Amino acid sequence: MAHHRRLLDELHKIQMAEYANIRSITTIMCEAFHKFGEAYMRYIRKFPIATFRVENEMANNPDFKVYMEV
């Protein structure tokens, strides 16, 4: 969450400085991706397990399947 807050704060700074004619957010996004690296690596390792659990729940719980499809 802290990563997202810092990114949002940086985007707001650009918005305030450049308002109607924002030239680029590339630098801010690249810096953010670099900082997200560790958190992303922790997340991505668990992605296959999460995918399996969601698919399993959808197969066994019709209400959950409807929820996911909406």
C-alpha distances in whole Angstrom, upper triangle without the diagonal:
4,5,5,6,9,10,11,12,14,15,17,19,20,21,23,25,26,26,28,28,25,27,24,20,21,20,17,16,18,16,12,14,15,12,10,14,13,10,12,15,14,13,16,19,18,18,22,22,20,22,25,24,23,26,28,27,28,32,32,31,32,30,27,28,29,26,24,27,26
4,5,5,6,9,10,11,12,14,15,17,19,20,21,23,24,25,27,28,24,26,23,19,20,19,15,15,17,14,11,13,14,11,10,13,13,11,13,16,15,15,18,20,20,21,25,25,23,25,28,27,27,30,32,31,32,35,36,34,36,34,30,32,33,29,28,31,30
4,5,5,6,9,10,11,12,14,16,17,18,20,21,23,23,26,26,22,23,20,16,16,15,12,11,13,11,8,10,11,7,7,10,11,9,11,14,14,14,16,19,19,20,23,24,22,24,27,27,26,29,31,31,31,35,36,34,36,34,31,32,33,29,27,30,29
4,5,5,6,9,10,10,12,14,15,16,18,20,21,21,23,23,20,21,18,15,16,15,12,11,13,12,9,11,13,10,9,13,14,11,12,16,16,15,17,20,20,20,24,24,22,24,27,26,25,28,30,29,30,33,34,33,34,32,29,30,30,27,25,27,27
4,5,5,6,9,10,10,12,14,15,16,18,20,20,23,23,20,22,19,16,17,17,13,13,16,14,11,13,15,12,12,16,16,14,16,19,19,18,21,23,23,23,27,27,25,27,30,29,28,31,33,32,33,36,37,35,36,34,31,32,33,29,28,30,29
4,5,5,6,9,10,11,13,14,15,17,18,19,22,22,19,20,17,14,15,14,10,11,13,11,8,12,13,10,11,15,16,14,16,19,19,19,21,24,24,24,28,29,27,29,32,31,31,33,36,35,35,39,40,38,39,37,34,35,36,32,31,33,32
4,5,5,6,9,10,11,12,14,16,17,17,20,19,16,17,14,11,12,11,7,8,11,9,6,10,12,10,10,14,16,14,15,18,19,18,20,23,24,23,27,28,26,27,31,31,29,32,35,34,34,37,39,37,38,36,33,34,34,31,29,31,30
4,5,5,6,9,10,10,12,14,15,15,18,18,15,17,15,11,14,14,10,10,14,13,10,13,15,14,13,17,19,17,18,21,22,20,22,26,26,25,29,30,27,28,32,31,30,33,35,34,34,38,39,37,38,35,32,33,33,30,28,30,29
4,5,5,6,9,10,11,12,14,14,18,18,15,17,15,12,15,14,10,12,15,13,11,15,16,14,15,19,20,19,20,23,24,23,25,28,28,28,32,33,30,32,35,35,33,36,39,37,38,41,42,40,41,39,36,37,37,33,32,34,32
4,5,5,6,9,10,11,12,13,16,16,13,14,12,9,12,10,7,9,12,10,10,13,14,13,14,18,20,19,20,23,24,23,25,28,29,28,32,33,31,32,36,36,34,37,40,39,39,42,44,42,43,41,38,38,38,35,33,35,34
4,5,5,6,9,10,11,11,13,13,10,12,10,7,11,11,7,9,12,12,11,14,16,15,16,19,21,20,20,24,25,24,25,29,29,28,32,33,31,31,35,35,33,36,39,38,37,41,42,41,41,39,36,36,36,33,31,33,31
4,5,5,6,9,10,9,13,13,11,14,13,11,14,14,11,13,16,15,14,17,19,18,19,22,24,23,23,27,28,26,28,31,32,31,34,36,33,34,38,37,35,38,41,39,39,43,44,42,42,40,37,38,37,34,33,34,32
4,5,5,6,9,9,13,13,11,13,12,11,14,13,10,13,16,15,14,18,19,18,20,23,25,24,25,28,29,28,30,33,34,33,37,38,36,37,40,40,38,41,44,43,42,46,47,46,46,43,41,41,41,38,36,38,36
4,5,5,6,7,10,10,7,9,9,8,11,11,9,12,15,14,14,17,19,19,20,23,25,25,25,28,30,29,30,33,34,33,36,38,36,36,40,40,38,41,44,43,42,46,47,46,46,44,41,41,41,38,36,37,36
4,6,5,5,8,9,7,10,10,10,13,14,12,14,17,17,17,19,22,21,22,25,27,26,26,30,31,30,31,34,35,34,37,39,36,37,40,40,38,40,43,42,42,45,47,45,45,42,40,40,39,36,35,36,34
4,6,5,9,10,9,12,13,13,16,16,14,17,20,19,19,22,24,23,24,27,30,28,29,32,33,32,34,37,38,37,40,41,39,40,43,43,41,43,46,45,45,48,50,48,47,45,43,43,42,39,38,39,37
4,6,9,9,8,11,12,12,15,15,14,17,19,19,19,22,24,23,25,28,30,29,30,33,34,34,35,38,39,38,41,43,41,41,45,45,43,45,48,47,47,50,52,50,50,48,45,46,45,42,40,41,40
4,6,6,5,8,10,11,14,15,14,16,19,19,20,22,24,24,25,28,31,30,30,33,35,34,35,38,39,38,41,43,40,41,45,45,43,45,48,47,46,50,51,50,49,47,45,45,44,41,40,40,38
4,6,6,10,12,13,16,17,16,18,21,21,21,24,26,26,26,29,32,31,31,34,36,34,35,39,39,38,41,43,40,40,44,44,42,44,47,46,45,48,50,48,48,45,43,43,42,39,38,38,36
4,6,9,12,14,17,19,18,19,22,23,23,25,28,28,28,31,34,33,32,36,37,36,36,40,40,39,42,44,41,41,45,45,42,44,47,46,45,48,50,48,48,45,43,43,42,39,38,38,36
4,6,9,12,15,16,16,18,20,21,22,24,26,27,27,30,33,32,31,35,37,35,36,39,40,38,41,43,41,41,44,45,42,44,48,47,46,49,51,49,49,47,44,44,43,40,39,39,37
4,6,8,11,13,13,14,16,18,18,20,22,23,24,26,29,29,28,31,33,32,32,36,37,35,38,40,38,38,41,42,40,41,45,44,43,46,48,47,46,45,42,42,41,38,37,37,35
4,7,9,11,12,13,15,17,18,19,21,22,23,26,29,29,28,31,33,32,32,35,37,35,38,40,38,38,42,42,40,42,45,45,44,47,49,48,48,46,43,43,42,40,38,38,37
4,6,8,9,10,11,13,14,16,17,19,20,22,25,25,24,27,29,28,28,32,33,31,34,37,35,35,38,39,37,39,42,42,41,44,47,45,45,44,41,40,40,38,35,36,35
4,6,5,6,9,10,11,12,14,16,16,18,22,21,20,23,26,25,25,28,30,28,31,34,32,32,35,36,34,36,39,39,38,42,44,42,43,41,38,38,38,35,33,33,33
4,6,5,6,9,10,10,12,14,15,17,20,20,19,22,24,23,23,27,28,27,30,32,31,31,34,35,34,35,39,39,38,41,43,43,43,41,38,38,38,36,33,34,33
4,5,5,6,9,10,11,12,14,16,19,20,19,21,24,24,24,27,29,28,31,33,32,32,36,37,35,37,40,40,40,43,45,44,45,43,40,40,41,38,35,36,36
4,6,5,6,9,10,11,12,14,17,17,17,20,22,22,22,26,27,26,30,31,30,30,34,35,33,35,38,38,38,41,43,42,43,41,38,38,38,35,33,34,34
4,5,5,6,9,10,10,12,16,15,14,17,20,19,19,23,24,23,26,28,27,27,31,31,30,32,35,35,35,38,40,39,39,38,35,35,35,33,30,31,31
4,5,5,6,9,10,11,14,15,14,16,19,19,19,22,24,23,26,28,27,28,31,32,31,33,36,36,36,39,41,40,41,40,37,36,37,35,32,33,33
4,6,5,6,9,10,13,14,14,16,18,19,19,22,24,24,27,29,28,29,32,33,32,34,37,37,37,40,42,41,42,41,37,38,39,36,33,35,35
4,5,5,6,9,11,11,11,14,16,16,17,20,21,21,24,26,25,26,29,30,29,31,34,34,34,37,39,38,39,37,34,34,35,32,30,31,31
4,5,5,6,10,10,9,11,14,14,14,17,19,18,21,24,22,23,27,27,27,29,31,32,32,35,37,36,37,36,33,33,34,31,28,30,30
4,6,5,9,10,10,11,14,15,15,18,20,20,23,25,24,25,28,29,29,31,34,34,35,37,39,39,40,39,35,35,37,34,31,33,34
4,5,7,8,9,11,13,14,15,17,19,20,23,24,24,25,28,29,28,31,33,33,34,37,38,38,39,38,34,35,36,33,31,33,33
4,6,5,6,9,10,10,12,14,16,16,20,21,20,21,24,25,25,27,29,29,30,33,35,34,36,34,31,31,33,30,27,29,30
4,6,5,6,9,10,10,12,15,15,18,20,19,21,24,25,25,27,29,30,31,33,35,35,36,35,32,32,34,31,28,30,31
4,5,5,6,9,10,11,13,15,18,19,19,21,23,24,24,27,28,29,30,33,34,34,36,35,31,32,34,31,29,31,32
4,5,5,6,9,10,12,13,16,17,16,18,21,21,22,24,26,26,27,30,31,31,33,32,28,29,31,28,26,28,29
4,5,5,6,9,10,10,14,15,14,16,19,20,20,22,24,25,26,28,30,30,31,30,27,27,29,27,24,26,27
4,5,5,6,9,10,13,14,15,16,19,20,20,22,24,25,26,28,30,30,32,32,28,28,31,28,25,28,29
4,6,6,7,9,12,13,13,15,17,18,19,21,22,23,25,27,28,28,31,30,26,27,29,27,24,27,29
4,6,6,7,10,11,10,12,15,15,16,18,20,20,22,24,25,25,27,27,23,24,26,23,21,23,25
4,5,5,8,10,10,11,14,15,15,17,19,20,21,23,25,25,27,27,23,23,26,24,21,23,25
4,6,7,8,10,11,13,14,16,17,19,20,22,23,25,26,28,28,24,24,27,25,22,25,27
4,6,5,6,9,10,11,12,14,15,17,18,20,21,22,25,25,21,21,24,22,20,22,24
4,5,5,6,9,10,11,12,14,15,16,18,20,21,23,23,19,19,22,20,17,19,21
4,5,5,6,9,10,11,12,14,15,16,18,20,22,22,19,18,22,21,17,20,22
4,5,5,6,9,10,10,12,14,15,17,18,20,21,17,18,21,20,17,20,22
4,5,5,6,9,10,11,12,14,15,16,18,18,15,15,18,17,14,17,19
4,5,5,6,8,10,11,12,14,15,17,18,14,13,17,16,12,15,18
4,6,5,6,8,10,11,12,14,16,17,14,14,17,17,14,16,19
4,6,5,6,9,10,11,12,14,15,12,12,16,15,13,16,18
4,5,5,6,9,10,10,12,13,9,9,12,12,9,12,15
4,5,5,6,9,10,11,13,10,9,12,13,10,12,15
4,5,5,6,8,11,13,10,10,14,14,12,14,18
4,5,5,6,9,10,7,8,11,11,10,13,15
4,6,5,6,8,6,4,8,9,8,10,13
4,6,7,10,9,7,11,13,11,12,16
4,6,9,9,8,12,13,13,14,17
4,6,5,6,9,10,11,12,15
4,5,5,6,9,10,11,12
4,5,5,6,9,10,11
4,5,5,6,9,10
4,5,5,6,9
4,5,5,6
4,6,5
4,6
4
